[in-house]
Amino acid sequence: MFGTNVSSHRWWSLAIFGVLAILCGLSFLKYLGWAAFYSGNPSAGEAAGQRAELFFWAFIALEALAGLVMAMRIRLEGMFSTSAVRTLARYAMGLVISIATTAVVVGVLAAIGSRMHR
């Protein structure tokens, strides 16, 4: 699926994916923080709601980009009859891998954050 011959381009794409996964996790956590602050503090005003929305859309955009980077690494040669289905499957798999990776990053960041507050 991923090929055994790993070129420098593939290593760079993995590095870019890693950075994007960390940025996705941080954006999601910032979104949750601002959304919780906005909902728990009505006097916070529109600024907190706007920041929550900004981090939400940043998370969506970064997640889509990370999914695209991962989809470019996936090869499904001979698995589907048409190239359109193969392309759709690649992007779907890339997005699933990206979301799962972001979930792991969020879990690790939350665990690190909880240990720092002890």
Residue pairs with C-beta under 8 A, 6 or more apart in sequence:
1 74
1 75
1 76
2 73
2 74
2 75
3 10
3 75
10 73
13 69
13 72
13 73
14 73
16 69
17 66
17 69
17 70
17 73
17 98
17 101
20 62
20 65
20 66
20 69
20 98
21 66
21 98
21 101
21 102
21 105
22 105
23 62
24 59
24 62
24 63
24 66
24 98
24 102
24 105
25 102
25 105
25 106
25 108
25 109
26 109
27 55
27 58
27 59
27 62
28 55
28 59
28 102
28 106
29 106
29 109
29 110
30 51
30 55
31 52
31 55
31 56
31 58
31 59
34 48
34 49
34 51
34 52
34 55
35 52
35 56
37 44
37 48
37 52
38 44
38 48
38 49
38 52
41 48
63 95
63 98
63 99
63 102
64 95
66 98
66 101
66 102
67 91
67 94
67 95
67 97
67 98
67 99
68 91
68 94
69 94
70 93
70 94
70 95
70 97
70 98
71 90
71 91
71 93
71 94
71 95
72 94
73 94
74 90
74 93
74 94
76 86
76 89
76 90
79 86
79 89
80 86
80 89
